[in-house]
Amino acid sequence: MPADHSKPDEAPLAKRDRLLAAGPFNEALRAAVAVRGLGIERLCARLAESGTPVSVATLSYWQSGRSRPERRSSMAALSALEKVLGVPAGALAALLGPPRRRTATTTRPAFSAYWPQPDEVVGLVDTVDLRWDERLTRISQHDRVSVGHERGERSIRSRQVLRAEADGADRWIAVVHIDDHALPLPGIRPVRYCRLGRVVGRPGKGLIAAELLFERPLRRGETVILEHEVVGAAPYPLATNYERKFRLPVREFTLELCFDPSMLPPRLWRFAQAGDLPEQVEEVPMGSGGSAHAVTLNFGPGRYGFRWDWAG
């Protein structure tokens, strides 16, 4: 956990100005965000509007000290972020120092990669059986997200085709996060060809993990189709984005959004971040009947999804 260098009874504005003068970068950024009073999702939306998008996970990592802006696109986003936060131009960038040297690695991303609360995710998945995760090839995945008239995320139905690369694979682990941690956690419902195993929730963190058990253990080379549904609980969390995180590559991923026709967002963006490369964002039109979809092939590791803005 990052050290807390704040002084007793120090006012937020004074703390921000002190940290902007002396650093470190991540604490100065956190202090500036606290003074500005915008949530991380709203900050990301403002950056996307300015043409310099960053993901929620990336901005969270910058604040925690887990990573920092280094690439040209990240530095452009940092410059825009300084404007949004109302701090002097270059004040945060000046705290970064020289770029860190990068080294090549072939290590697969951790299960917690691309999540905004990586430590919490690690603690969560330690309570379920992950031993088969790397032995299941992701052939096809299809997520269908339903958003109701109240702009809430009602449900997510997922269909997956997996191939076992070792004898004995018998489960898939689903991890779900909701942005509003004060709301009830959703339920996990098996739909076809699977049943629930262990389910672990962290209500205060908006996280839930579930084991989806296959009908029987697979032999090496066998495939399995399974479907499950994440069912929201009222009051439904406000839906402003959806993404799937890929620790391992998938041959084909389809993402489908279905909005209530009476309540459609005025703008919709598709985004993709492969590995640690800059996020790619593209505005896309809404399809007929309040739907939109995107397909990507041979994608991952990385993040892929949609975000939208109800304000226009």
N, C-alpha and C positions, 0 to 999 in steps of 0.2 A: 504494500500500500504506500502511495506517495507520502513523503514527510509533510507535515503541516507546519509551515513557517509563519503563520499568522500570529499577531500579537494580541494579548487579552484586550477585549472591548474595542478592537480596531474596527472602524467604520468600513463598510464594503468599498466605498469610493477611494478612501485612503489606502486600503489594502491593494486595490487594483493599481493605483498610481505607483505605489512602492514597488510592486512586482513588475510593472512595465519598465521601471527604471533599472531593476537589478536581476529580474528573472527569478526562477527558471521559466522557460517558455510555457510549459504545460500549466503551471500554477497561475501565471499571468493570464493565460487564455481562460482558465476557469473563472478567475476573478472578474475578467471583463464580461464574460457571459452572464455571471451572476448579477452584475450591475445593470446590464442591458435588459435582463428579465425575459428573454425569449427562450422557449424550449428548443431542444436540439432539432426536432423535426421542423420547426418553423425556421430556424437558422438555415437548415439545408434547403428548404423551399426558397428562401430569399437568395441563396447562392445560385440555385438553379435558374431563378428568374434573371439573375445578372449574367448568365452564360458561363459561369464558373462552378459547375456542380461538384459537390463531394457527397459521399455517402454518410449516413448516420454513424455507421461503424467507424469510418475514417475520422470523423470529427470527434467521436468518443475516444478513439485511440490518441488523438492529439492532446485531448484534455487530461488523459490518464498518464501520458508520458510513454505509452507503449510504442508509439511511432511519432513521426513529425513530418511536416511538409518539406520535400526536397526537390521533387521534379518540377519542371517548368509549369505544368498545369496546376500542381498543388500550390506553388508560390503565387500564381495568378488568383487562385481561390482564396489564399490567405490575404492578399491585398484587398479583395472584395469583402472578406470577412471583417477586416479592420474598419471598413466604412460602415458595415452593418452594426458593428459593436460600438461605433462612435469613438474610437481611439485614434490617436495621430497616425497618419500614413507611415508605414514602416516600423512602427513601435514594436509590434510582435515579431516581425521578420528579423529585426535587429538582435533578438534574443536567441536566434537559432545557431549562430556561429557557423563554422565551415561545414560543408556537406560531409556526411559520414561515408566512409568507403564501403562499397557493396561487395559481397563475395557470393559466388555461385553456390547453389545448394540444390540437391535433389530430394531433400526431405519433404515428405507429403505434409500438407497443412494439418494442423491439429483439428480435432473435432470442433473446437471452439472458434476456429477461424471464421472471420467475417461476421461474427456476432458482436453487438454493441456492449455486451457484458461477458467477456470471455471467461473470467474467473468464475462467475456464477454458473455458466454453462458447463465448465469442467466439473464443478462440484455436483451439478445435477446429473450428468451422464455417468459419473462414477457410481451411481446407484443402480444403473441398469446394465444389461449384458451386451457389451460392445464387441465381443470377440469375433463376430462374423462380418462386421461392417466393411472391412477392407477386402473380404473374400466374396463380395457380391458386386458383380459388374452391373452398372446402371445402363440398361439398354434403352428404356423409354420411360419418361415420366410426364404426366399430364395433370396440372393443377387447375381446378375450376373454382374461382372465387365469386361468391354471391354477396352483393352489397344491397341493403334494403333501402326503403324510402326515407328512413331516418338517417341515412348516410352511414349506417353501422355495418360492420363486417359480420354477416349472418353465418356464413359457413364456407369451408374450403374442402372440396372433394378431390382426393388425389388417387390416381391410378398409376401403378408402377409395374414395369416388367424388368425382372432381375435375373441374372444368371449366376449360379453358384460356381466358384472356382476352387472349392474344396468340399469333400464329403462332410455332411453334418449341419450345414447352414440351416438355421430354423427360425430366424427372426429378423425383422427390420426395426430400427429405432427411429421414431418420429419425435422431433423436438419442435415445439411451437412457442412463439413469444408474442405477447400483446404489448403495445406501447404504453397503455394506461394501466399502471400497476395497481391502481385502486379498484379496478373492476374485477368481477369474478373471472376465474380461469375458464376457458372453453372446455367442452367435453371431447373425448376421442371415441369415435364409434366405428368399429369394424363393419365393412360393407360386404366385401366378397373375399373368399379364400384366405381369411385370416381371423384370428381372435385376439383379444387383449391379453397381454401378460402383465408385467409390473407397470404401474402408472405412478409417476412421482411428480408432484406439483410444488412450485415455489410461489404462492400467491402474492407475496410482497414484491417479487421480482418479475411477475408477469410471465413465468416460464413453466412449461410442463413437458415431460418426456414420457413416452409410452413405448412398450415393446409390443410389436405386432407379430404374433406367432403364426408361422405357416401351418398348413394343414398337416404336414409331416416334414421331417428333415430331408433336405435335398441331397442328391448325389452330385458329384462334380460334373459340370456341364449341363445340368438340368436348369430349366427356367421356371419362374413362378410369376403369376400375375396376382397382385393384391390391390385392393381398394379400401380406403378408409376415409372418414369424414371428420373434420374438426368442426364442432357445432358450437356456435357462440351462445352466450348466456346474456339475457337482458339485464341491465342496459348494455346494448352492444357497443364495443369500442368503435370510436370514430375511425372510418377507413380512409386513409390518405395514401396508402402505398401497400404493395405486396412484393415480396421477393423470395426466391429460393436460394439457399446457400449450398454450393457444391464443393465439398472437400475433395471429392473424386470426380472424374469426368463422366458425362452422360452423353450417349450417342444422339439422343433426340429429346428435347424438352419443349413441351407446349404449355403456354400459360394463357388462360382464358379468364376474362373479367366479364361479369354479368351484373349490370346495374339495374335497379328498378327504373323503368322508363319515365316515371314521374320525377325522378331526381338524378340528373346526369351532371357530372363534373364538366365545366366549360373547357378544361385543358387536361391533356393526358400525355405523359412521357413514358417511353420505354428506355430502360437503362441496362447496361451490362458492364461488369468489371471482371476482366479475366486476370486471375492471379493478383499481382500487385501493380498491374498496369493502370493508367488513369481510367476513370469511369467514362464510358461512352453514353451519351444521352441523345435521344431523338424524339421530337414531338410527333405524336401519331393521331390520326383521326379516329373518332368513334364510329363503330360499325352500326348496322341496322339493329333496331330493338334494344339499344343501350348496351351493346357488347363490344369487346375488343379482344384480340388475341395476338400472340407472337410465338414464333417457333425459332429455335436455335439448334444447330447440329454440332456434335463433337465439341461440346462446351465444358469448361471447367479444368481446374478448380476456379472458383469465382462466385460472383453474385449476378443474378439476372431477375429483372422484374419490371413493374410499372409503379409510377407515382402519379398523383393527380392533385389538383388544387380546386377546392370547392368555391373559392372566392373569385376566381377568374383572373 
